Amino acid sequence: EAQVTQNPRYLITVTGKKLTVTCSQNMNHEYMSWYRQDPGLGLRQIYYSMNVEVTDKGDVPEGYKVSRKEKRNFPLILESPSPNQTSLYFCASSLSVGLGNIQYFGAGTRLSVL
Amino acid sequence: AQKITQTQPGMFVQEKEAVTLDCTYDTSDQSYGLFWYKQPSSGEMIFLIYQGSYDEQNATEGRYSLNFQKARKSANLVISASQLGDSAMYFCASPHYNTDKLIFGTGTRLQVFP
């Protein structure tokens, strides 16, 4: 089944404890990105990647890191999480960039930073 | 598109009736695309339907159709024969021309009642 898989789905952590949210897609997609969703602010892009070893900042990259060593994986790293990073996080992927490329989302990761 | 506007915070519809969710967009691009996503209470973001500005016919996917009116810059989602399982948040979105970042509207919460 074609899908974008995020893990974990739920995570409670404490300030400063490094964590990684994994994202994997099995559709051979070139484009992957991370969003966060917050009440009143909607979905905002954190980072995106147009291909292996090519990543770039989105609208809210502060406090996050990403890597794209393999085409299928695009982990989101929080080196020192803070309470303002409590949010619902989505990974998305699409075959390529440009018109007509549908972005498929993972099921989301609910993160609480205490 | 640069901006997506969804003016209906909430909508109610009776089961088996049709409902239209509004979406207007602001763009200076010659070519662009519009997406609709569904977010149930469980949180995942589910792709429903896509319309390209160059598509001559309105997009349809099962019970979902897009009422695309380019001159009015609107791309309304029509759900026919509503089901209880259609109760969810619905987001209209459009990709940024350069980065493919999705610009989302604020969403419409649809509630289907028996």
Interface residues (C-beta under 8 A of the other chain):
Chain A: Y31 S33 Y35 G42 L43 Q45 Y48 D56 G58 D59 L88 F90 A92 S94 V97 G98 L99 G100 N101 I102 Q103 Y104 F105 G106 A107 G108 R110
Chain B: S31 Y32 G33 F35 Y37 S42 G43 E44 M45 I46 F47 Y50 G52 S53 Y54 F91 A93 P95 T99 D100 K101 L102 F104 G105 T106 G107
